[in-house]
Amino acid sequence: MMLPEYDFMSDSTEETSTRFTTFITPGLKRFDLAITSTERFYGKKLVTDLQSGKTAIIGPDDLEQEGYLEHTFKLTEEEAGELAGFLYLVVGTVNFTD
């Protein structure tokens, strides 16, 4: 069987660390998250909502962007605010390595 010729832009393997966390916000919204730390993405975290399957690359600058969490994870403004409160504790500062 012949495989099609792929034009790889990037292909690498890296050891990562993933934090799995489940919590309920003061507004009673439950979040089940997988937060992956990697050397890619300029130190930002790869955040996956395990309930919806939606994933985003998130750093502090993204949390400052109005409507980002609402749009990305399909949340209400209140839910996004509560999630942002947690993520500010997790994402830390961005490290530009290039």
C-alpha positions as CSV (number, residue, x, y, z in Angstrom):
1,M,0.0,0.0,0.0
2,M,1.5,3.4,-1.0
3,L,1.1,6.3,1.4
4,P,0.6,9.7,0.0
5,E,3.5,12.0,0.0
6,Y,3.2,14.4,3.0
7,D,4.9,17.7,3.1
8,F,5.7,18.0,6.9
9,M,6.1,21.5,8.2
10,S,7.1,20.1,11.6
11,D,7.3,16.7,13.3
12,S,8.8,16.3,16.7
13,T,8.4,14.3,19.9
14,E,8.7,15.9,23.3
15,E,8.3,14.8,26.9
16,T,5.4,16.9,28.4
17,S,3.7,17.2,31.8
18,T,0.0,17.1,32.1
19,R,-2.1,18.2,35.1
20,F,-5.6,16.9,35.3
21,T,-8.0,18.9,37.5
22,T,-11.7,18.9,38.2
23,F,-13.3,21.7,40.1
24,I,-16.6,23.4,40.6
25,T,-16.7,27.2,40.5
26,P,-18.7,29.5,42.9
27,G,-21.3,29.7,40.1
28,L,-21.6,25.9,40.2
29,K,-20.0,25.3,36.8
30,R,-17.9,22.1,36.7
31,F,-14.7,22.0,34.8
32,D,-12.7,18.9,33.9
33,L,-9.4,20.1,32.5
34,A,-6.1,18.7,31.2
35,I,-3.4,21.3,31.3
36,T,-0.3,20.3,29.4
37,S,3.1,22.0,29.9
38,T,5.4,21.9,26.9
39,E,8.5,23.7,25.5
40,R,6.4,24.6,22.4
41,F,4.0,27.6,22.2
42,Y,6.4,30.0,23.9
43,G,5.7,28.7,27.3
44,K,1.9,28.9,27.0
45,K,-0.1,25.9,28.3
46,L,-2.2,23.6,26.2
47,V,-5.6,23.6,28.0
48,T,-8.2,20.9,27.1
49,D,-11.8,21.0,28.4
50,L,-12.4,17.2,28.7
51,Q,-16.2,17.6,28.7
52,S,-16.3,19.4,25.4
53,G,-13.1,18.2,23.8
54,K,-12.1,21.8,23.0
55,T,-8.4,22.7,23.3
56,A,-6.6,26.1,23.3
57,I,-3.1,27.3,23.7
58,I,-3.4,29.8,26.6
59,G,-1.1,32.3,28.3
60,P,-1.7,35.3,30.4
61,D,-2.1,37.5,27.3
62,D,-4.9,35.3,26.1
63,L,-6.7,35.7,29.4
64,E,-6.6,39.4,29.0
65,Q,-8.3,39.2,25.5
66,E,-11.9,40.1,25.9
67,G,-14.2,37.2,24.9
68,Y,-11.4,34.7,24.3
69,L,-12.5,32.1,26.8
70,E,-16.2,32.6,26.0
71,H,-15.6,32.0,22.3
72,T,-13.0,29.2,22.6
73,F,-14.8,27.1,25.2
74,K,-18.4,28.2,24.4
75,L,-18.9,29.7,27.9
76,T,-21.0,32.4,29.4
77,E,-19.3,35.6,30.5
78,E,-19.6,34.5,34.2
79,E,-18.3,31.0,33.5
80,A,-15.4,32.4,31.5
81,G,-14.6,34.8,34.4
82,E,-14.5,32.0,36.9
83,L,-12.3,29.9,34.6
84,A,-10.0,32.8,34.0
85,G,-9.6,33.2,37.8
86,F,-8.3,29.6,38.0
87,L,-6.2,29.8,34.8
88,Y,-4.3,32.9,36.0
89,L,-2.9,30.7,38.8
90,V,-1.9,28.0,36.3
91,V,-0.5,29.6,33.2
92,G,2.2,31.8,34.7
93,T,4.2,34.1,32.6
94,V,5.1,33.6,28.9
95,N,8.7,32.8,28.1
96,F,9.8,33.8,24.6
97,T,12.6,31.4,23.6
98,D,13.1,32.3,19.9
